[in-house]
Amino acid sequence: MRNNYILKNGTILTMNENHEIFENYDILIQNNKIIKIAQEIVKEGSEIFDCSGLVIMPGLINTHTHVAMSYMKGLADDLDLHTWLTEHIWPVEQKMLDFEFVYNSSKHGVCEMIQNGITCFNDMYFYENATAKACNEIGIRAILGEGVVDFPMALHTGADSVLSFIRELHDEYKDCDLIDIAVAPHAVYTVGKESWKKSLALAKELDLLLHFHLSETEKENADFYEKNKISPTEMLNEIELLNHKSVAAHGVFLSDKDLAILGRSKTSIAVCTDSNLKLASGFAPINNYEKSGINWSIATDGVSSNNNLDLLEEASTTAKLHKALNHDPKFLDAEKMLRHCTIQAAKALHLDHEIGSIEVGKLADMIFIDLNQIQTQPLYNYYSQILYAMNSQQIKHVIINGKWIMRDKKFETVDENEVLKIANRYRKRLQ
Ligand SMILES: [Zn+2]
């Protein structure tokens, strides 16, 4: 048996359907699974970890990222989307993008996510084979979608070459515990209808998640409408893509008809508030998602438009922004927001049978928080302190797939100093 241990005397925020919190409970973990949750578990041969004073919750799930852009964080800020992309990001990508860059930059981003309590993320970028290597080495769970675009990019000559690359990646990782492969058509302004259809066909054939950007800016929607006389959502609905399991990032500009379509679909929306705020794109209509029955989750987007990978900060900002926008302080309470970073996010990825809550039979992905600090005391309500008061520095340990990835704030599977050294080397080349 690889793992066999008991987490003793923790406070467990389960995020289960009954919203249960267990104080002074134990969790028995064997291999990568949660076997038992009870008081005073005794099991011979199990290692014991004292968790008194710690809150244990499911690992956070980041449903939309471009993790390999970590080295582009802070390279250019305070610009409009077009200038930022064409004058800063794309030239760097053209010059720098290769396996080594993506591998190292992904490693950097994965370390930041782990420090922020993220144990699973849904990524879209290029050279996802390099990101897969980084994730596997560190031990984080990830759904990796090679970006489908209709023009030559990175390793590929166009959509067909990306799709065959995804097929190969899927083959390589189909037995891997940590890595799932997705099909990631970038957006309606970079992918034509035929390539959307081919992406859907591949996702259906291999039973993979689809991951794409949808209606992030007003301009992209207006341009699409002018050319096609229907909205991006209507086009994707027409080719029956939205009835396949998928995550749409942003979903800021959606008509009533779009909302109704998405409400009936198998598509979830990944809300990226900080990125939308920083690029002044607009506000995701979360109130309307709720009314239309659309599942939604919280995401950071790429770190170069955020500029961090802190999902709790993202959730806190989202809650406060939407209270203000809706003139309703009761909208999006603290517990609900944490559910949209855990179990609802797992639902978005169609992985809620395995992750997103602390329940017997699920995979052991969890984080340990020390709330016994000035910032989060006195403690009246766990959810409230975690969402509104806590600093991510209070995340002490992280377990993914039953394995200790961070213990006492130190990485167990990666050398932090080496990661920083390599980042500095790349800084000199990017400047
Ligand atoms: Zn994005």
Boltz pocket constraint, residues with backbone or C-beta under 6 A from the ligand:
constraints:
  - pocket:
      binder: B
      contacts: [[A, 64], [A, 65], [A, 66], [A, 213], [A, 249], [A, 301], [A, 302]]
      max_distance: 6.0
